[in-house]
């Protein structure tokens, strides 16, 4: 048997051994969302059908909850009281029944054989299925890199070993979680795509690409986004280089059509969010009191939303902690019917509200609130009552949020037509709200796409939050650092971590790898070989998937809203791109290594990864769960 084939089998054996080790070390339920992912598969096995969104089995929930408590799931979480005799199902986490069913159908098959076993036995059986996917991922990674660089089988082994030895990835791949199948499908798609580009288009290779892409869409949206990027890049790569410029011209010609179909201009007030529905236009022209425009609400959510809101910038909101603020606005109905409107000041902990009667004439209404001492921020909401006449349309103008307690029966006098400052109750004020009279419009999404959910959040909110860089831009530095750390060394539910100083060394390794990739790119561009055409296309597919996976992970923080219990995204959301990420890191470090040391660089890298894995097991996992 050839040496490299023997070494590859050794890497697979190492993958299996480490997978079983992590399976045994991690107690039941100590992976991201494992209780509810397991519940999905068990429901399929019990019901013999795909469960509906509100399906659950009370006895199953009780058994899972009891097991979670018995195995210390709630340690350091306050040990909540779980009433196992209540007719209300215990809470075991966020439901996962909205995910595509492919992974759970695969998991349900062996569960049919274990229906009379304990829930822990069933869980470990499900983890074993995930380990089989893990082996498939490592094998596909090796095949992908070997296809991409056939003259360097040792490099393919290095990339496969990197994937095998990365502790957080092994942790995730030994969990009951559809991320496992998503990564497997994307890696298979990459392998099939590179194979097609290198060896030419045949019906078998085309079927392999289409089948793996279809699997991505049948597993998870993170895999779907990666599959779209891969197929698009593959399609471009298959077009002869002499004709690719026509693709560029075609894209430029189609761009205005795409923008026209998806976006609107002039109908959405900048910095203001809509709700019910989330993509409804919230700006009305010709009805303004200060200027031409005003915010608008309608009773049915058509054509305007029933609620609009704005959040202050982080520093501005937190500077108001412990202080009084006053929210005011002029309101009227544009259709003649009286209605009631509720004003909110929300500090992330407490909602202060006041209701106002609205008529056909402009009337000023104000609300005073005290911001909590530990408030994470401040948001203002204006909400039309549920029982309003269906034809009612409300105009809101001159919104003002000022520090201090102001007289509700005194109207502010603005110093400019946009309401940015003025005099109120005999004192000067600065309006903390941006675009308070809706004079500035921003781009919006049409309802058919803006109301769609991406990562369980409305796409319209995500776009509004993303475009508001002045309020949300501060997050990216902290987020990138967390993504880096969780890629290299955060485990379990992300609450276990390698020592912080170690991450600075790993950051240096990552930075060096990025520099090496740029060096290799420049060198390849200057000295192309005879096979450069398909290689550029193949690397383009990997880059497209890498950008799609990591880009969506970075943007997952949006929308940044007080009313949304969002979590900082971990690197597991980019796990679909583990093969390209590992290949880029290894290629970058290889490119920076002097030629006389390259023979030993692989062994040095292997030693580093083994050390990292040993630190994760011996200094983090074992002490926390068994110390």
N, C-alpha and C positions, 0 to 999 in steps of 0.2 A: 504494500500500500504506500503511495507517495507520502513524503514527509508532511507536506502542508495539509493533506487530507487527514492524516493522523492528528495533527495539531488542531484542526478544525473540530474533529470529534472530541478532542480533549476540552476545547472551549465549550462545546455543547454539554459535556459531562459536568464541567464546572458550573454552567448555568443551572443545570438540574439540581446539583448539590446545594448551591446557594439559594435557589428557589425553595427547596425543602427546608433549609435552615431558617430562612425568613418566615416561612409558613409556620414553623414550630415556635419561633421566638416571639412573634407578634401574637398577643392574646386575642381571643375572639373579639371582633367588632372594632379593632384598633386600626382601621384604615378609613380613608375618606369615604363617608356615606355608605359604609359597608352594610349596616343593618337594612337600609331601604333597597339597596341593589340586590341583596340576598332575598328580601321579601318579594321583589318582582319575579325572580326566577322560581321561588317556591310557590307563588300564586299560580303561575302557569302550570306547574306540576300538579298542584292540588285541583285547580279548576278545569284542567285539560282544555284551556282556551286562553286567548290573550285577555288580560284583565282590563276592565274599564278604568277610567281615571279615578273613580271614587270607590273602587273595589278594595276590600281588605278582609282578612280572616281574623276575627277577634282572638281566638285561641292562639293563632300563630303570633299575633302582636304581643300577647301576654307572655308567650314563651320566649320570644326574642328579648323583650324588655327585662324579664327575670334573669335571663342569661347575661345581658349587659350589666345589670347590677351585680350579679354574682362574680363576674370577672373584672370588677373594678373599673368599668367604663366611666363612671361618674366621679372618679377620684379627682380631687382638686376642682370639681365643678359644683360643690355644695351638696352632693348626695340628695337629689330631689326625691320626694316621696312619690312612689308609684303605687297606685291602687290597682292591684291585679284583679280585684273582684268587681271593678266598675264596668258598667256596660259600655262606657266610652273607651275606645281603643287607646292604649298608652302611646305617647308620642315617642317615636324611635328615630326621628330625623325627617329631613325633607323628602317627600314622595318622589320616586323616580319613574312613575308609570307613564310619564309623557315621553320617555325616550323611545326611539325605534326598537323593535323587539328582537333583532337578530341575536345579539349576545345572550339575552335571557332565554331564548329558545334553546340555544346550545347548552346553557347551564341547566335548563329544566330536564333534559334527557337523563343524565345520571341521577338527578334528584328523584326520578320515578322509582329508582331502586333503593332509595334510602328513606322512604316515607315513614317508616316505623322507628328510625334511629333518632337519637337526641339531636336537638337543633345545632349543637356544637359539631357533631359528626357530619351533619349535612353541610355546615359552613366549611369545614375543612375539605370536604369532597369538592365543593365549589371552588375553593382556592386551588385545588389540584388541577382543575380545568383551566384556571388562569395561568398556571405554570406551563401547561401545554402551549398556550398562546405565546408565552414568554420564550419558549424554545423556538417557536416559529419565527418570532421577531429577530432573534439572534441569528438564526440560519438565513433569514431573508436579508439581513444587514450584510452578512458575509457574501452572499450571492450578488447583492447589489454592487458592493465595492469591487468585488472580483470582476464583475462584468464591466465596470467603469474603468478599472485599471488592471487589465488581465496580466500585464507584465510584472505586477507587484502583489503577489498573493500574500506576502508577509504584511503589507499594509492593510489588506482586507481582514487578516487575522487580528491586527491591532485594533481596528475599529470595532470588530465584533467583541473583542475582549473588553474594550472600553464600555460598550453597552452592557455587557454581562456584569461588570464590577462596579458600576455606578450605584451607590447605596440607595438613594431615593427612588431611582428607577426600579431597582429590584423590589423595593418595598411596595411600590405601586403595582408592579406586575404580578405580585403574589397575593393581591387583594381580589375580593369579589367586586368588580367595578368594570363598567363597559369601556373605560379607557384602555383596558388590556386589548380588547378586540379592535378598538379603533386604531391603536398603534400598529397592530398586526396587519390590518387591511391597508393602511397607508404605506407601510414598508413593502408589502407585496406589490402594491401599485407602482411604487418607485422602481423596484426591481424589474417588473414587467415593462415599464416605460423605457428604462435604460437599455434593456435587452432588445426591445423593438428598434430603438434608434441605432444601436450598434449593428444589429444583424439584418435589419431590413423588415419591411412590412409583409407579414403573412397573416392568413386568417386565424391561425392558432395564437399568434402573438397579439393580434388585435382583440381576440376573445379574452385572453388573459388580462389585458389592460381594462377592457370594459367590465369584466367580471369583478376584478378587484375594486374598480371605481364604484360599481354598484354596491359592493359590500360596504364601502365607506359610507354611502348614503343610507344604508340599512342599519347602521350601528350608532352613529353619534354625529352631532353637527360639527364638532371640531374636526372629525375625519372628513365630513362633507366639504368643508372649506378647503382643506388640504387637497382633496381630490379634484375640486374645481381648478385650483391653481396648477396642479400637476397635469391635468388633461389639457388645459389651455396652453401651458408651456410646451407640452408634447406636440400639440397641433401646430404651434408656431415652428417647432423644431423640424417637423416633417415637411414643411414648405421649403422648396429650394431657396437658397440664400439670395439668388438673383431676383426672386419675386416677393421677398418679405417686405420690401418697401411698400408694396401695394397693400399689405396688411395694415401698415401704419397709416396710409392715406384713408383706407376704409374705416379704421378706428376713429380718425379725426372727423370723418364725415358723419359717422354714427353717433358721436358724442353729443352733439346738440339734440338729436332725436331722443337719446337716452335721458338727457337732462330734462327735456320737455315732458317725457312720460313719467318721470319720477319726482321732479322738483317743482316747487312753486316759488314765486318771488312777489314781495310786496304784501303778502297776506298774513305773515307771521311776524309778531313783534320781537325784535332782538332781545335776548336774555330772558324771555318769558316762556314758560312751559305751559302746555295745554294738558288737560286731563278730562276724560270721558267725553269724546275720545282723545287719545294722546296726540294724534296728528292733525286735529282740526285747526283750521286757521283761526287765530285769536285777535286779529287786527281788523278794524273797520274804518273806512275812510269817510270823510265828510261829516263825521259826528263829533269831532273833538271839541273840547272847550278851550284848551290851551293852544292847540294847533289844528291840523287837519285830521289827525287820526286819534283813535282811542282803542283801548282793549275792549273786547266784546265777548259776551256769554249768551248762550241760547238754551232754552229749556230742554230741548230734545237732543242736544249735542250735534245739531245740524242746522246751519252750516258752521256754528261756533261751538266751542266746548262748554261744559257746565262749570269748569273750574280753570282758573289760571293761577300760576304761582311763580315766584322768583326767590332764589336764595342769594344771600349776600356772599361776597368774597370771604374766604376763610378768616383772614386777619380782621376784617371789618366786623364779622359776626362775633368772633371771640373777644374783641375789644369791648363789647357791650355786656360782658358777663357781670351779673349783679346789678345792672343798671336798669332804669326805666326807659322805655321807648314808646313812641306814639306813632301809630299807623293811621293814615287818613286818606280819603279819596272822594272825588265827586262821582256820583252815579246817577243814572237815569235810565228809563226804559225808552227804547226808540220806537216801540210799537204801540204805546199807549196803555198797556195793561200794567197794573200794579204788581209788584213781586217782592219777595224778600231775599236779601243777600247776606251771607255770613262772611265776616272778616276773621282771618286767623293770623296770629303771630305764633310761630312754631319754633322752639329753640332746640329741637331734637330730643327734649325730655318732657316738655309740657306744652300743651296747646292752649293759648289764650284766645277766646273768641267773643265776638259781638255780632248781633244781628241787626239789620237795618231794613226799614221799609223803603221801597223804591217807587217813584212815580214818574210821570212824563217830563218833569222839570229837573234840572241839575240840583242835587242836594249834596251837602258835604257830610260825611260821617267819619268819626274817629274812634280809635280804640287804644287804650294805654295798657301796657303789659310790662312785667318785670322779668328780665332774662335771668335764667338760672346761673348760679355761681360756677357750674361745671358744664355749661351748655357747649356742645360741639359746634354750633353755628346758629344762624337765624334765617328763617324763611317766612315769606308773607304769602297768604292765599286769599283769593276772593272766590266765593262759591255761591252759585245760584241754587235756591231751595228746590227740593224734589217736587213740591206740589205747585210749581209755577205753571201758568197757562202755556200750553204747547207752542204757542206762537210768540212767546215773549223773547225779546232780545234786549240785553242790558249793555249799556256803554259805560266804561269806567275810565276816568281821566284824572290827571293830576295826582297820581298816587304818590304818597310821601311817607317815608319812614325816617323819623328824626329822633336823636337821642334826647332823653329827658321827658318829663311829663308835661304835656301841653293841654291847654283848655280845649275840651271837645266842642264847645260852642263857639270857638273862634276859628275862622278860616285862615289858612296860611296865605301870604301874599308872595308870589314867586317873583324872583328877580330876572327871570328869562322865560322864553316861550317853551322851554323843555322841562321846567320845574326842577332844576338842579339845586337851587338854593333860594333863600328868601327870608322873610320875617314871619314869625308865628308866635302868637301870644306875647308880643312885645319883645321877642328875642330872635336873634339871627339863628338860622339853622342851615345845615347842609343835608340834602336829601341823600340818604344811604342807598336808595334804589336806583338802578340804572335804567335808562329809557323809560322814565315814569309815565310819560304821556304817549308811549307807543309811536313816537314820531320816526324812530329808526326801525326799519324792517330788516329781517334776515331771511336767508333761504329756509324753506320748509319742505317736507316730504308730502307727497300726495297720500291720501288716506289708504289707498290700496296697498301701499308698501310701508308707510310710516307706522301703521298700527300692528305690523307684524312683530312677533317676538324674536329677539336674538339673545341667547343666553338668559331667557326668561324675562327680558326687559324690552319695552317698546323701542323699536328702531328710531322713532322720532325723538325720544328722550336722549338716546345715545348720541345722535347727531347734534342735537342742541348742546349737550354737555361737552362734546368733543370740540365744537366750534367756539365755545366760550373759554378759550385758553387763559384769559385773564383770571378767571375764577378757579379753573381746574388744572392749570398747567403745573402747579406746584407738586402734583402727585407723582410725576414721572420719575424723578430722581429716586424717591423712596421706593417706588414700585419696581424699578429696574434692579435695585439692590436686593429686594426681596426675591425677585425672580431668579437672580444669580444665586442667592443663598439656597433657595429651595431646589434649584437644579443640582447643586453639589452636595448639600448636606442637611436638609430638613426632612424629618421622618414622621411616620404614623399619620396623625391628622395635621401635620405641620407644626405641632407644638413642641416637638423634640428636635434639638438642633445640635450640630457640632459646635465647638467653642468658637466664639466670634473672631478671635485673632486669626484662626485658620482661614477664614473667608477672604482675608486680605491677600494671603498668599495665593489662593485660588483665583482671585481677581487678577493678580499679576499673570498667572498662567493663561487665563482667558484673554487678557489684553495682548499678550505675546502671540497667542494663536491667531488673533484677528490681524495683527501686523504681518504674521507669516502668510496668511491667506492673501493679503494684498500683494505681498512680494511675489507669491506664486502666480497670481493673476497677471501681474505686469510681465513676469518672465515668460509666461505662456503666450501672451499677446505679442511679444517681440519675436518669439521663435516658434511659430506654429508648426506642428507636424502634419503629415499627410492625412491623418485621421482627425484633424482639429474640428472639422465641421460637425460631425456627430458628437464629439466630446463637448464642444461648446453647448450644443443643444441639451445633452444629458446633464451637464452641470447646471444648465439653466432650469431644468425641471427640479433639481434638488434645491436650488436657490428659491424658486417659486414656492415650494412647499415650506421651506424654512421661514420665508417672509410671512406666508399666510398663517402658519402656526404661532410663531412668536408675536407677529403683529396683532393677531386676534387676542392673544393672551394679555398683551400690554393694554389694548383697548377695552378689555373686559371690565376694567374698573369703572367704566361709564355705564349709566349716568350716575354722577356723584350727587346724591340727594339725601337730605336728612330723613325723608320719609321712607327711604329704602334701606333695609338692613343688608348692606353689601359687604362682601368679604374681599380682602386683598387677594388678588389672583396669585396662585402658586404656579411653579413651573410645570405642574402636571397638565395644565391646560395647553401646553406646547409639546406634550410628550409625543404627539403624532409625528413630530419632526426629529425624533431622537436619532435616527440614522443619519440624516444630513448634518445635524449638530455635531455628532460624534465624528463624522468624516471631516468636517471643516476644522474642528479642534485638532484632530490628529494631523491633518494635512498642513495646517498652519505651523504647528510645532516642528513638524518634519522639515518644512521649508526653511526654518530658522536654524536648524541644527547643521553645523559644519559637516562636510562630507565624511571626514575621517572619524566622526563620532556617531554617524547614523547607524552603524551596525549595533551599537549598544543603546541607542536611544529608545528602541522598542522595549528592551529589558528595563530601562530606567522608568519608562512610562508605566509598564506593568507593575513594577515595584511601588510606584506612587499610588496607583489605583488599589492595590492590595492593602497598602497602609491606610488609605482612606476608608476602605471597607472595614478593616479591623478596628479603626477608631469608632466608626459608626456602631458596630456591634458591641465592643468592649467598654466604651466610655459613654454611650448614649442609651442604646436599647436595653441591654442587660441590666445596668444599674437602675434604670427607671422602673422597669417592670418586675425585676426580681431582686433588687438590692434591698 
